[in-house]
Amino acid sequence: MKKIILPEIDNEQVANEIGNFIINKTLSFGKNGAVLGLSGGVDSTLTAALTKRAYDKYDKNLELVGYILPSEINSPKDAEDGIKVAERLGIRYEIIDISPHVRAYEMTNPEAMQNKFHKGNRMSEIRAGILHGKSATENKILLGTGNHDEDFGIGYYTLFGDGAVHISPIGDLSKRLVRQLATYLGFADLANRIPTAGLEPGQTDFGDLGYSYDSVELMSEALKQGINPKDIVFHPPVISYLQKDNRDYTALFGKPKFSEFEQAVEDFLSRNKSAVAKASLISPEMAKVTLRYK
């Protein structure tokens, strides 16, 4: 059976590649910097760190601004982590509670706001609206913070919410490589924070999916490297990853989300198909980085 190879990166090289991409896009759009939403998670932290690093190297008064956009369902620690990142990087930041905006939408579309899935998407869209407004008034580009596993592996984002951005600096990096690069840039303390979209109380990506981003990367690479989708479930590394996911999920929630590995793979393939369709509707330019397959 064909081996699935996971790519590796040279941290310094990729940090420079992404940094140069951000600078080139900022200047080509005629902007004086960039804005992004700071959640305190590893993706937005890495995007902010790479951008600040690049702007400091360029030294032409390009400014990065972070917006921390909590709601009443978010843990206070999320905002605290966002503030911590902004202060460590030395960037200007602002905190805007989106709760009043959410309540306003409950007046116009109450049936949707009673459904946690639709309400979560609306919250993401509200954040996007605020960030687009700030990017316009600040004359800055809006940075996406989605990684490759989320955006292109399973389409785990809100199309006109966190997907509605000008560029995608880390869209070519898997979650594994995002963590690696964040650690390299001095954010090891946030590199392994549990991923959450922050759209529902107690929500985590792992709880929603039933499998890890490591499994998403492995199955995505299997498709990229020409392995038949029907054969993915029989691949030993995939089985090993999903076994670990089942153990971890059971420890957290009492039972695995999927009773058979085939169900997990089918769920991934369905989400991957959706990700391709979503990317055809809105797909910001992505920083291409050097991935090494040994």
C-alpha positions as CSV (number, residue, x, y, z in Angstrom):
1,M,0.0,0.0,0.0
2,K,1.3,3.4,-1.0
3,K,2.9,5.3,1.9
4,I,1.3,8.7,3.0
5,I,4.0,11.3,3.4
6,L,3.5,14.3,5.7
7,P,5.3,17.4,4.6
8,E,7.8,19.3,6.7
9,I,9.0,22.9,6.5
10,D,12.0,25.0,7.3
11,N,10.6,27.3,9.9
12,E,12.7,30.4,9.0
13,Q,12.1,30.0,5.3
14,V,8.4,29.6,5.6
15,A,8.1,32.5,8.0
16,N,9.9,34.7,5.4
17,E,7.8,33.4,2.6
18,I,4.5,34.2,4.4
19,G,5.9,37.5,5.6
20,N,6.9,38.5,2.0
21,F,3.5,37.5,0.8
22,I,1.8,39.7,3.4
23,I,4.0,42.7,2.6
24,N,3.5,42.4,-1.1
25,K,-0.3,42.1,-0.8
26,T,-0.5,45.0,1.6
27,L,1.5,47.3,-0.8
28,S,-0.2,46.1,-4.0
29,F,-3.6,46.9,-2.4
30,G,-2.3,50.4,-1.5
31,K,-2.9,49.8,2.2
32,N,-1.0,51.0,5.3
33,G,-1.2,47.8,7.2
34,A,-3.6,45.0,8.2
35,V,-6.3,44.1,10.7
36,L,-7.3,40.7,12.0
37,G,-9.5,39.1,14.6
38,L,-7.5,38.0,17.7
39,S,-9.1,35.0,19.4
40,G,-6.2,33.9,21.5
41,G,-6.0,30.7,19.5
42,V,-2.9,29.5,17.7
43,D,-4.1,30.3,14.2
44,S,-4.8,34.0,14.8
45,T,-1.7,34.2,17.1
46,L,0.6,32.8,14.3
47,T,-0.9,35.1,11.7
48,A,-0.4,38.1,13.9
49,A,3.2,37.1,14.8
50,L,4.1,36.5,11.1
51,T,2.6,39.8,10.1
52,K,4.2,41.9,12.8
53,R,7.6,40.3,12.1
54,A,7.3,41.1,8.4
55,Y,6.1,44.7,9.0
56,D,9.0,45.3,11.4
57,K,11.5,44.0,8.9
58,Y,10.0,46.1,6.1
59,D,10.1,49.2,8.3
60,K,7.8,51.4,6.2
61,N,5.3,52.3,8.9
62,L,3.0,49.4,8.1
63,E,0.7,48.8,11.1
64,L,-1.1,45.6,12.3
65,V,-4.2,46.1,14.5
66,G,-5.9,43.3,16.4
67,Y,-9.6,43.2,17.2
68,I,-10.8,41.0,20.0
69,L,-14.5,40.3,19.5
70,P,-15.9,38.4,22.5
71,S,-19.6,37.5,23.0
72,E,-21.5,36.4,26.1
73,I,-20.8,32.8,25.4
74,N,-17.1,33.1,25.1
75,S,-14.8,32.2,28.0
76,P,-13.1,35.4,29.5
77,K,-9.8,33.5,29.0
78,D,-10.2,33.8,25.2
79,A,-10.1,37.6,25.4
80,E,-7.3,37.5,28.0
81,D,-5.2,35.3,25.6
82,G,-6.0,37.7,22.7
83,I,-4.8,40.7,24.8
84,K,-1.7,38.7,25.9
85,V,-0.8,38.1,22.3
86,A,-1.4,41.8,21.3
87,E,0.7,43.0,24.2
88,R,3.6,40.6,23.6
89,L,3.7,41.6,19.9
90,G,3.4,45.3,20.8
91,I,0.4,46.0,18.5
92,R,-2.6,48.2,18.9
93,Y,-5.7,46.3,19.8
94,E,-9.4,47.0,20.6
95,I,-12.0,44.9,22.4
96,I,-15.5,45.0,21.0
97,D,-18.3,42.9,22.6
98,I,-20.5,41.6,19.8
99,S,-23.4,40.7,22.2
100,P,-25.5,43.8,21.3
101,H,-25.1,43.0,17.6
102,V,-26.3,39.4,18.2
103,R,-29.3,40.6,20.1
104,A,-30.2,43.0,17.3
105,Y,-30.2,40.1,14.8
106,E,-32.6,38.2,17.1
107,M,-35.2,41.0,16.3
108,T,-35.0,40.5,12.6
109,N,-34.5,36.7,12.3
110,P,-35.5,35.1,15.6
111,E,-36.1,31.6,14.2
112,A,-32.5,31.4,13.0
113,M,-31.1,32.7,16.2
114,Q,-32.9,30.0,18.2
115,N,-30.9,27.3,16.3
116,K,-27.3,27.1,17.7
117,F,-25.8,26.2,14.3
118,H,-27.4,29.2,12.5
119,K,-26.7,31.5,15.5
120,G,-23.1,30.5,15.5
121,N,-22.7,31.3,11.8
122,R,-24.4,34.6,12.3
123,M,-22.0,35.5,15.1
124,S,-19.1,34.7,12.7
125,E,-20.7,36.9,10.1
126,I,-21.1,39.7,12.6
127,R,-17.4,39.5,13.5
128,A,-16.6,39.6,9.8
129,G,-18.8,42.7,9.3
130,I,-17.0,44.5,12.1
131,L,-13.6,43.6,10.8
132,H,-14.5,44.6,7.2
133,G,-15.7,48.0,8.5
134,K,-12.5,48.5,10.5
135,S,-10.3,47.5,7.5
136,A,-12.1,50.0,5.4
137,T,-11.9,52.9,7.8
138,E,-8.3,52.1,8.7
139,N,-7.3,51.6,5.1
140,K,-5.9,48.2,5.9
141,I,-6.3,44.7,4.5
142,L,-8.2,42.0,6.4
143,L,-6.1,39.0,7.2
144,G,-7.7,35.5,7.3
145,T,-6.5,33.2,10.0
146,G,-7.7,29.8,8.7
147,N,-5.3,26.9,8.3
148,H,-5.2,24.3,5.5
149,D,-6.9,21.6,7.5
150,E,-9.9,23.8,8.4
151,D,-10.3,25.7,5.1
152,F,-9.4,23.2,2.5
153,G,-9.4,19.9,4.3
154,I,-13.0,20.0,5.7
155,G,-14.3,23.5,5.0
156,Y,-14.7,24.1,8.8
157,Y,-15.5,27.9,8.6
158,T,-18.4,30.2,8.0
159,L,-18.5,31.2,4.3
160,F,-19.2,34.9,4.7
161,G,-17.9,35.0,8.2
162,D,-14.3,34.0,9.0
163,G,-14.0,32.9,5.3
164,A,-14.7,36.5,4.1
165,V,-11.2,37.9,4.1
166,H,-8.7,39.6,1.7
167,I,-5.8,37.1,2.0
168,S,-5.0,33.8,3.6
169,P,-1.5,33.9,5.1
170,I,-1.5,30.4,6.7
171,G,-3.8,28.6,4.4
172,D,-1.1,26.4,3.1
173,L,-0.1,25.1,6.6
174,S,-1.7,22.2,8.4
175,K,-2.7,22.6,12.0
176,R,0.4,20.5,12.9
177,L,2.7,23.0,11.0
178,V,0.9,26.0,12.4
179,R,1.7,24.7,15.9
180,Q,5.3,24.1,14.9
181,L,5.8,27.5,13.5
182,A,4.0,29.2,16.4
183,T,6.3,27.5,18.8
184,Y,9.3,28.6,16.7
185,L,8.2,32.2,16.9
186,G,7.9,32.1,20.7
187,F,4.2,31.1,21.3
188,A,4.7,27.6,22.6
189,D,2.2,28.4,25.4
190,L,-0.6,28.9,22.9
191,A,0.5,26.3,20.3
192,N,-1.6,23.5,21.8
193,R,-4.6,25.4,23.0
194,I,-7.7,23.4,22.3
195,P,-9.2,24.6,19.0
196,T,-12.7,26.1,19.2
197,A,-14.7,28.3,16.9
198,G,-16.1,30.1,20.0
199,L,-19.6,30.1,18.6
200,E,-21.4,27.8,21.1
201,P,-20.9,27.3,24.9
202,G,-18.3,24.7,25.5
203,Q,-17.8,24.0,21.8
204,T,-14.6,22.5,20.6
205,D,-13.6,21.5,17.0
206,F,-12.7,17.9,18.2
207,G,-16.1,17.6,19.9
208,D,-17.9,18.6,16.7
209,L,-15.8,16.5,14.3
210,G,-15.1,13.4,16.3
211,Y,-11.5,13.2,14.9
212,S,-8.4,15.4,15.2
213,Y,-6.8,17.8,12.8
214,D,-3.9,15.4,12.6
215,S,-6.3,12.9,11.1
216,V,-7.6,15.5,8.8
217,E,-4.1,16.3,7.5
218,L,-3.3,12.6,7.0
219,M,-6.5,11.9,5.0
220,S,-6.1,15.2,3.0
221,E,-2.5,14.2,2.1
222,A,-3.8,10.7,1.1
223,L,-6.1,12.3,-1.4
224,K,-3.5,14.7,-2.6
225,Q,-1.0,11.9,-3.1
226,G,-3.4,9.8,-5.3
227,I,-4.7,7.3,-2.8
228,N,-8.2,6.1,-3.7
229,P,-10.7,7.5,-1.3
230,K,-12.2,4.0,-0.8
231,D,-8.8,2.8,0.4
232,I,-8.1,5.4,3.0
233,V,-9.9,3.6,5.8
234,F,-7.6,0.6,5.3
235,H,-4.4,2.5,5.5
236,P,-2.5,1.6,8.7
237,P,-1.6,5.2,9.7
238,V,-5.2,6.3,9.3
239,I,-6.4,3.4,11.4
240,S,-3.8,4.3,14.1
241,Y,-4.8,8.0,14.1
242,L,-8.5,7.2,14.3
243,Q,-8.0,4.7,17.1
244,K,-6.3,7.4,19.1
245,D,-9.1,9.8,18.3
246,N,-11.7,7.3,19.5
247,R,-9.8,6.8,22.7
248,D,-9.5,10.5,23.3
249,Y,-13.1,11.2,22.4
250,T,-14.4,8.5,24.6
251,A,-12.3,9.8,27.5
252,L,-13.9,13.2,27.0
253,F,-17.5,12.4,26.1
254,G,-18.1,8.8,27.3
255,K,-18.3,7.1,23.9
256,P,-16.8,7.6,20.5
257,K,-18.7,9.7,17.9
258,F,-18.2,7.0,15.3
259,S,-18.8,3.4,15.9
260,E,-16.8,2.4,12.8
261,F,-13.7,3.9,11.3
262,E,-15.5,3.9,7.9
263,Q,-18.0,6.4,9.3
264,A,-15.3,8.8,10.3
265,V,-13.6,8.6,6.9
266,E,-17.0,9.0,5.1
267,D,-17.6,12.1,7.2
268,F,-14.2,13.5,6.3
269,L,-14.8,12.8,2.6
270,S,-18.2,14.5,2.7
271,R,-16.7,17.6,4.4
272,N,-13.8,17.6,2.0
273,K,-16.2,17.7,-0.9
274,S,-18.0,20.6,0.7
275,A,-14.7,22.4,1.3
276,V,-13.9,22.3,-2.4
277,A,-17.4,23.7,-3.2
278,K,-17.0,26.5,-0.6
279,A,-13.6,27.4,-1.9
280,S,-15.1,27.8,-5.4
281,L,-17.5,30.5,-4.0
282,I,-15.0,32.5,-2.0
283,S,-11.3,31.7,-1.9
284,P,-8.8,34.5,-0.9
285,E,-5.3,34.2,-2.3
286,M,-3.1,32.0,-0.1
287,A,0.5,32.3,0.7
288,K,2.2,29.4,-1.0
289,V,5.0,28.0,1.1
290,T,7.8,25.4,0.6
291,L,6.5,22.0,1.8
292,R,9.1,19.3,1.7
293,Y,8.0,15.7,1.1
294,K,10.9,13.3,2.0
